[in-house]
Amino acid sequence: MIKLWDIKLYQKKKGKYKAVIINNIGKKVEGIGKNPREAYGNAEVKLIVKPWLKNSD
């Protein structure tokens, strides 16, 4: 099985969580949320959706 993403989760001060995703080509994105799932979701959107929206022109 090929590993595509490296995911790290950190708990920040004031109860916020920070997820860091590094994909197989070395792109690093960060997402912050109130819980781990929200933090991961925000990071995933930056990794997948944002570049797709920029390239749709």
Secondary structure, 3 states (H helix, E strand, C coil): CCCCEEEEEEECHHHCEEEEEEECCCCEEEEEECCHHHHHHHHHHHHHHHHHHHCCC
